Amino acid sequence: KQWYQRRVRENKEDPEKCVIETTVKAATGQGSPLDKMYEEALRQTCEQIVITSAHPRTCIQVIVQVESEDGAILAVMKNAMCLALMDAGIPMRSMFAGVSCVEQENGELMWDPTADEEEEYYRAVCAGVAKE
């Protein structure tokens, strides 16, 4: 399976590796500052996993369209991104997965919280797990 390589604008071009761009499109309305944070988290994950030296002077665009949201959205985005990269045949160092966890005020941990459960959290963590 071949994947489409897009040439990068010269001011962003890197002669030694590909450039990764991420975009998060909200389900409704305009994007928020939170979407920009998600884009940066996805880009950093992608840069660590994708073998960027395999395709110099090209660009990999990852566009995540949020259709609905019921919690653990960053973990869901990371999982969707991993599957999309695999489907496109992009060379990666390993597979990865996102998992979300919240700590409630009483100290209990809750894995894969819903949106309502996320509102009641004390701390939240979204981790990417990779195995080489």
C-alpha positions, 0 to 999 in steps of 0.5 A, a space after each residue: 500500500 502506498 501513501 501520498 507524500 506531500 512536498 513541504 513548503 521550503 521554509 518548513 522543509 527539513 532535508 534530513 527528515 519529514 515534517 509532521 503537521 497535526 490538525 484537530 477539527 472540533 465537532 461543532 464550532 471553532 477550534 479552542 485553545 485546548 484543540 491547539 494543546 491536543 495538536 501539539 501533544 499528537 505532533 510530539 507523539 508522532 515525531 517520537 514514533 514515526 521514522 522521520 528519516 525514511 522520507 526527507 523533504 516530505 510532510 505527514 499531515 494528521 487531521 483528527 475530526 472529532 465527531 462526538 466526545 464522551 471523555 478521554 478524548 486525547 487518548 482516543 485521538 492517539 489511538 485513532 492516529 496510531 491506526 491511521 498511520 498503520 493503515 497508511 503504511 507509514 514506517 514507525 518504530 513501534 505501535 502505541 496506544 493512549 490511555 486516560 486516567 483521572 484521580 478523584 479527590 478521595 484518591 481513587 483512580 478511574 480508567 477511561 473516564 466519561 465526560 461527566 466523570 472527567 468534570 469531577 476529577 482532581 487530576 487527569 493524566 493521558 499517557 501514550 504507551 509504546 512497545 519496541 
